[in-house]
């Protein structure tokens, strides 16, 4: 496939870019600072600002899918406008964990353990997911990570969930950026969660 990765210089975006290229996909890796994007066979590094939907549409035209690893200062409306202008129908989004349930009817963001300083940023991800849930002309998937996503080994092992936080036997929800990228590209290829959210953790 030809896949555009937005935010390709960040922790998640760079690992997704590497994973796509490793599997033989052609990657248009887009970031404000393309010199920070991983290089290698199959990767075309491009400068772009996702806040400008018209300019972004020019960069993503002709791709099979867009993977967004952007921060949520870029709204769903802005990103969807670029996809519609470019005629791209498939979108996969690096989401947040805050809206996952930790108990029936209780979201992670509403639990006492959720850090107050993360709340404003997390609300952006929740608003983004809410906006996607009303969209039926773009084939979107929102991929919430584990509660802790951090640098670590590429093991290829993870467990899948949908709307409930996935934890290990010790009650910890975590995944490495490298394994998150594997799960993202697995979903791109398998297409198991059209117009839905899923999550993954160890």
ABEGO torsion letter per residue (X at the ends): XBBBBBGAABAAAAAAAAAAAAAGBBBBBBBABAAABBBEBGBBBBBBBAABAAAAAAAABGBABBBBABBAABBAAAAAAAAAAAGBABBBBBBBAAABBABBGBBAAABAABBAAAAAAAAAAAAAAAAAAABAABBBBBBBBBABBBBEBBAGBBBBBBABBBBBAAGBBBBBAAAAAAAAAAAAAAGABBGBBBBBBX
